[in-house]
Structures are given as structure tokens and as C-alpha cells.
């Protein structure tokens, strides 16, 4: 099967690159340090994002402005073993001496109240360490939060599991979609959490826009306000709109988000509305960690239709990840959109794919053939970096 006629959609170089990281760091430090402090707590993303936190940290250290710097990894509800932590710390902090480093645990009992939500103790500074807060994020479209960024790093990334779950339950709302901030209940919820945090102490933010690991723009200042500035550039880089729906999408996911099906499936969520009802989606990802969350698998196993999935969530209450399973069933259910979903992955075997209700193929060509797609006559697009690129259609 010849894929030469398929269109390729990839991140686009910005016509006007954004400010550089050094300038962004300076603006962020000026915002948070209206009154001088010699201590700084830097909040960074965990390894499941491409965020180039090291470049920002090096810029902070190069200024020699702080005698004491500590780093807090905003892991959200994610978990990492000792090897993964060591590898990440060695890469991000090589040659930099910090006073301390912690990884957030959303289930620890010592989280602190922050105006109605509970977060890491370093956010409230109950121990009296003092100093300022600076959050580092990367801004790219997110399939239900609108855009990621430093506003998520210092809230969702450092909140309790219950607070993350309460926020993410709004992912079931149709207003929660890629590239949308205004009127998005996920973003509104994060903004409210952020308002309670900054009521206690100022939070500076550095928001990077990256294509892969390369920074094409950086914005510094208030962690929430700079998201909107960075989102304009990120939209130019990652969001594409077609004049007509496709017969098939080939979604290539690589990097941290290709670790499992649960994470790589963000590529499907980003662009699923660009394919016609009854069309075909092929997900290409390594998935070395297999499928991912157990209860996500269990919901898919118990619910072969969208109605069953939705009713099960209603009957037992929302749990993290349920929105993914419900929306996947809506995408595939013949009574809803009837899109055929296949996966090409060395980390997912045929039995695992069967538990998901999808099919595994050994190549993209075989997957398209199994989906009834002929690239010579059907409208097919290959999406590079599909976990960040979002494709929509009229």
C-alpha cells in the first residue's frame, strides 16, 4: 500500500519566533520579586512532558540572585520509580546545586489547604522557609484543558488526587476541548485554584513553547496571564484546520507521552473530530509500559458501547481517566461515530488490544487495509507529534 499520496501534518515553525528563555526568566523574576528575597522554590513538570526545565533553571542560577534554590517536581497523580526519578534529576539538575528537591505525592496526608483545595506544603510555606515561587511550564494544546502551561504546574501538578479528579471530571463537558480557554470548565477550575494560591503568595511563571525539545518562544510574568500570550504562538505551531473531514488519520506519538496507550491516546483525542464518522484512526506509539491505568482498562472491558460506559460512570461516580474511556467508546460505537481504531505498537500485543476493543496491526499499511482504507483514493493524513498537534475540520 502506497502512502505517498497521504498528506503529512506536522508542527509548523512560527513565522515570528517568540521571546527567548533568558528574557522570559528575567520578566518572571521581576514579577515575583518585587521585594527582594534570597530564596526561591522552582516548580517544574515531571518527565511525562517535554518541558525544558533545565534551560530555565540554568538561567536562574546564572543570575546569582538567590542564595538558596529548591526544586519541586509537579507530578500530579503520576508515579515514577527510583530509576526514572534518578535519570530525570540527573538530566535536569546536572551541575546545579539546590538546597533540596521533592517529588509531589498527591496521596500524602500532609497536604495543605489552599482556599478550598489541598496542595503540596511548599506552596503554603507552613514551615516558614520563606522565599518566592516560580512555576515552569510548556504550552501546547491539550485535548480537554485547552492549553497546558505553568498555571497547571502550580495547581493540578501539585494538588491532591481528589482535587485533580474533581477538576478532570469536567473533561466530560463538550466545552472542554483543545485550544479553548474561555468558557472551558477545566481551565476555569484551574484558574480558580490559582487565584487562591496567589492570594497567599505571588507566583511567577515561565511558559515555554517548544517543538519537540527545541524552544521557539518563552514568556515570563504571572503564571496564568502568560499562558494566553504563549497560547497564541502554540496555536500557530500546533493547531491545523482542514476544509474537509478525512477518511483516515495516522497519528504518530513519540517521546514521554508514548509510554503507554493511556497516555498516547491523547493523540486520538486531539484530532478525532477531523476524521469522518465511519472512518479510520491508526495510532502509532511504542507504549513500552503497555496499556496504562488499571481502572481505565476495566471500564473499557466492561463497556463495549458508549451507553454502557456512560451509565457505569454515572452509577459509580467519576474516576480519573473515565473521560478517556467514555469518549473512546463514543468514537468507536457504531451507534455514535463508528470510527475504526487500530494500533501499531511493539508494546501492545493482540490480547491487550482486544481488551481495549481495538485491533493491533504490524504496520500502518496493514492497519489501513484492515480499516478498509485505500490511500490511493481515500483522504488520508499522517500527523507527526500527534500528542501535541491538533487537527480539526469543517
C-alpha positions in Angstrom: 0.0 0.0 0.0 1.5 3.3 -1.1 1.2 6.2 1.5 2.9 8.8 -0.8 -0.4 10.4 -1.6 -1.3 10.9 2.1 -0.8 14.4 3.4 1.6 15.0 6.3 0.7 17.4 9.1 3.5 18.4 11.5 4.3 21.2 13.9 4.9 24.4 12.0 7.8 26.8 12.5 6.4 30.1 13.8 6.6 32.9 11.3 7.7 35.2 14.2 9.5 33.4 16.9 8.6 34.3 20.5 10.9 35.9 23.1 13.9 33.7 24.3 14.1 31.9 27.6 16.6 34.4 29.2 14.2 37.3 28.6 11.3 35.3 30.0 13.1 34.3 33.1 14.0 37.9 33.8 10.4 39.0 33.4 9.2 36.2 35.7 11.7 37.0 38.4 10.8 40.7 38.3 7.2 39.8 38.6 7.7 37.5 41.6 10.5 39.5 43.3 9.0 43.0 43.6 10.6 42.8 47.1 13.9 41.1 47.2 14.2 37.6 48.6 17.2 35.4 48.5 15.2 32.1 48.4 13.3 30.6 45.5 11.2 27.5 45.1 11.0 26.4 41.4 8.1 24.2 40.4 8.8 22.1 37.3 6.9 19.4 35.3 7.6 15.7 35.6 9.2 13.5 32.9 5.8 13.0 31.1 6.2 16.4 29.4 8.9 17.7 27.1 9.3 20.9 29.2 12.9 22.1 29.0 13.0 23.0 32.7 16.8 22.7 32.7 17.2 25.7 30.4 15.1 27.8 32.8 17.0 26.6 35.9 20.3 27.4 34.3 19.1 30.9 33.5 18.0 31.3 37.1 21.3 30.0 38.5 23.3 32.2 36.1 21.9 35.3 37.6 23.3 34.6 41.0 20.3 36.3 42.6 19.3 33.6 45.1 21.4 32.1 47.8 19.0 29.2 48.3 17.1 27.4 45.5 15.0 24.3 45.9 13.0 22.4 43.2 9.6 20.7 43.4 8.6 18.3 40.7 4.8 18.7 39.9 4.0 15.0 39.4 0.2 15.4 39.6 -1.2 11.9 40.0 1.7 10.3 38.2 4.1 7.8 39.8 7.8 7.2 39.0 10.1 4.5 40.3 13.6 5.3 41.7 15.4 4.7 38.4 13.1 7.1 36.5 13.5 9.8 39.2 17.3 9.5 39.3 17.5 9.7 35.5 15.3 12.8 35.4 17.1 14.5 38.3 20.5 13.8 36.7 19.4 15.4 33.5 17.6 18.4 34.8 19.9 19.3 37.7 23.3 18.3 36.3 25.9 20.8 37.6 23.3 22.8 39.6 23.4 22.8 43.4 20.0 23.1 45.0 19.1 23.2 48.7 16.5 20.5 48.2 14.3 18.6 45.7 11.0 16.9 46.3 8.5 14.9 44.1 4.9 15.7 44.7 2.7 12.9 46.1 -1.0 13.5 45.6 -1.9 10.9 48.2 0.2 12.0 51.1 -1.8 13.1 54.2 0.3 16.2 54.9 -1.1 18.3 52.0 -2.2 21.9 53.0 -5.4 23.7 52.5 -5.2 26.5 49.8 -8.6 28.2 49.8 -10.6 25.0 49.3 -8.1 22.8 47.5 -5.2 20.9 49.0 -1.6 21.2 47.8 2.0 20.5 48.5 3.3 22.0 51.8 5.9 24.0 49.9 3.2 26.0 48.2 1.9 27.4 51.5 5.2 27.5 53.2 3.8 26.4 56.6 7.3 25.5 57.7 8.4 29.2 57.4 11.1 28.6 54.8 10.0 31.8 53.0 11.1 32.8 49.6 9.3 33.1 46.3 7.6 30.6 43.9 8.3 30.3 40.2 6.4 27.8 38.1 7.8 26.5 34.8 5.5 25.1 32.1 5.4 24.3 28.4 2.3 25.5 26.5 0.8 23.2 23.9 -2.8 22.4 23.0 -4.4 20.0 25.5 -7.4 17.9 24.5 -9.6 19.0 27.4 -7.7 21.7 29.3 -7.4 24.0 26.3 -3.6 24.5 26.7 -1.1 23.3 29.2 1.3 25.6 31.0 2.7 26.9 34.2 -0.8 27.5 35.6 -1.3 23.7 35.6 2.2 23.1 37.0 1.5 25.0 40.2 -2.1 23.7 40.7 -3.1 20.4 39.2 0.5 19.3 39.2 0.8 19.8 43.0 -2.8 19.1 44.2 -4.4 16.2 46.0 -5.8 13.3 44.0 -9.3 14.3 45.0 -8.8 17.8 43.7 -7.4 16.6 40.4 -10.2 14.2 40.0 -12.8 16.9 40.7 -11.3 19.1 38.1 -10.9 16.4 35.5 -14.5 15.3 35.8 -15.3 18.3 33.7 -13.5 16.7 30.8 -16.9 15.1 30.1 -18.2 18.5 29.3 -18.2 19.3 25.5 -16.8 22.8 26.2 -13.5 21.1 27.3 -11.6 20.9 24.1 -8.2 21.6 22.6 -7.2 25.2 22.1 -10.1 26.6 24.1 -9.6 28.6 27.4 -12.6 30.9 27.7 -15.7 29.0 28.8 -13.7 25.8 29.4 -14.7 24.4 32.8 -11.3 22.7 33.2 -9.4 25.9 32.6 -11.9 27.9 34.8 -11.4 25.4 37.6 -7.6 25.7 37.4 -7.8 29.5 37.3 -9.9 29.4 40.5 -7.3 27.2 42.2 -4.6 29.5 41.0 -6.4 32.6 42.4 -6.4 31.0 45.9 -2.7 30.3 45.6 -1.7 33.8 44.6 -3.9 35.2 47.3 -1.3 33.7 49.7 1.9 34.5 47.9 2.9 35.7 44.4 3.7 33.1 41.8 6.0 33.9 38.8 5.7 31.9 35.7 7.9 30.9 32.7 5.9 29.4 29.9 7.9 27.8 27.1 6.6 27.0 23.6 8.6 24.0 22.2 8.7 22.0 19.0 10.0 18.8 20.4 12.8 19.7 22.7 13.5 23.0 20.9 12.3 26.2 22.5 10.7 28.6 19.9 9.3 31.1 22.4 9.2 31.8 26.1 7.0 34.1 28.1 7.6 35.3 31.7 5.5 37.1 34.3 2.3 36.0 36.1 2.0 32.2 35.6 -1.6 32.4 34.4 -1.5 35.6 32.3 1.5 34.4 30.3 -0.4 31.3 29.2 -2.6 33.4 27.0 0.4 35.0 25.4 2.1 31.7 24.8 -1.1 30.1 23.6 -1.2 32.3 20.5 2.3 31.1 19.5 1.5 27.5 20.4 -1.7 27.6 18.4 0.3 28.7 15.3 2.7 25.8 15.8 0.3 23.0 16.6 -3.3 23.7 15.5 -4.4 22.9 12.0 -7.8 23.2 10.4 -8.9 21.4 7.2 -11.7 22.3 4.8 -13.0 18.7 4.7 -13.0 15.7 7.0 -10.6 12.8 6.4 -11.3 9.2 5.7 -8.3 8.1 7.9 -5.8 9.6 10.3 -2.4 8.1 11.1 -1.4 9.5 14.4 2.3 9.2 15.4 3.1 9.8 19.1 6.6 9.8 20.4 8.5 10.9 23.4 7.2 10.9 27.0 3.5 10.6 26.0 4.2 7.4 24.0 5.0 5.5 27.3 1.6 3.8 27.4 -1.7 3.6 25.5 -3.4 5.6 28.2 -1.0 8.5 27.6 -0.6 8.1 23.8 -4.3 8.1 23.3 -4.2 11.9 23.8 -3.2 11.8 20.1 -6.6 10.4 19.3 -8.4 12.9 21.4 -6.5 15.8 19.9 -7.7 15.2 16.3 -10.6 12.7 16.4 -13.1 15.2 15.0 -11.0 15.6 11.8 -12.0 12.1 10.6 -15.4 11.4 9.2 -17.9 9.2 11.0 -17.3 5.6 9.9 -13.6 6.5 9.1 -10.4 5.0 10.5 -7.8 6.1 13.0 -4.4 4.4 13.3 -2.4 5.2 16.5 1.4 4.6 16.2 3.2 4.6 19.5 5.8 2.4 21.2 3.9 2.0 24.6 6.8 0.3 26.5 4.6 0.4 29.6 1.7 -1.3 27.9 -1.9 -0.1 28.3 -1.7 2.1 31.5 -4.2 2.6 34.3 -6.0 -0.5 35.5 -9.4 1.1 36.0 -9.2 2.6 32.5 -8.8 -0.9 31.1 -11.5 -2.2 33.4 -14.1 0.3 32.2 -13.3 -0.4 28.6 -13.5 -4.2 29.2 -16.9 -3.8 31.0 -18.4 -1.4 28.4 -18.4 -2.3 24.8 -20.8 0.6 23.9 -20.8 4.3 24.7 -24.1 3.9 26.6 -22.7 1.2 28.8 -19.6 3.3 29.6 -21.6 6.4 30.4 -24.1 4.6 32.6 -21.3 2.8 34.5 -19.6 6.1 35.3 -22.9 7.7 36.4 -23.8 4.7 38.6 -20.4 4.5 40.5 -19.1 8.1 40.1 -16.3 9.6 38.1 -12.7 8.3 38.5 -9.6 9.7 36.9 -9.4 8.6 33.3 -13.0 7.8 32.9 -13.5 10.6 30.4 -10.9 8.9 28.1 -12.8 5.6 28.1 -16.2 7.1 27.6 -15.1 9.3 24.7 -13.2 6.3 23.1 -16.4 4.3 23.2 -18.3 7.2 21.7 -15.8 7.4 18.9 -15.9 3.7 18.1 -19.6 2.8 18.8 -21.4 2.2 15.5 -24.5 3.9 17.1 -22.4 7.0 17.7 -19.5 7.8 15.3 -18.4 4.3 14.3 -14.8 5.1 13.7 -12.5 2.1 13.4 -9.4 2.4 15.7 -6.3 0.3 15.3 -2.8 0.4 16.9 0.7 -0.2 15.6 2.8 -0.7 18.7 5.6 -3.1 19.9 4.4 -2.6 23.5 0.8 -3.7 22.9 0.1 -7.3 22.0 -3.1 -8.6 20.3 -4.6 -9.7 23.6 -4.1 -6.3 25.2 -5.6 -4.6 22.1 -8.6 -6.9 22.3 -9.2 -5.8 25.9 -9.3 -2.2 24.7 -11.8 -3.2 22.0 -9.4 -2.2 19.2 -7.3 -4.1 16.7 -3.5 -4.4 16.5 -1.6 -4.4 13.2 2.1 -4.9 12.4 2.3 -1.9 10.2 0.5 1.3 9.2 -0.2 -0.2 5.8 -1.8 -3.3 7.2 -3.8 -1.2 9.7 -5.3 0.9 7.0 -6.1 -2.1 4.9 -7.9 -3.7 7.9 -9.8 -0.5 8.3 -11.0 -0.6 4.7 -8.9 2.4 3.7 -7.2 2.8 0.3 -4.7 5.8 0.4 -4.7 5.9 -3.4 -8.3 7.2 -3.4 -9.2 8.0 0.2 -8.3 11.1 2.0 -5.6 10.2 4.5 -3.4 12.3 6.7 -0.3 11.4 8.7 0.1 13.5 11.8 3.5 13.9 13.3 3.9 14.7 17.0 0.2 13.9 17.3 0.2 14.2 21.1 0.7 18.0 20.6 -0.6 18.7 17.1 -4.4 19.2 16.9 -6.3 18.7 13.6 -9.9 19.8 13.1 -12.1 20.1 10.1 -15.2 21.9 8.9 
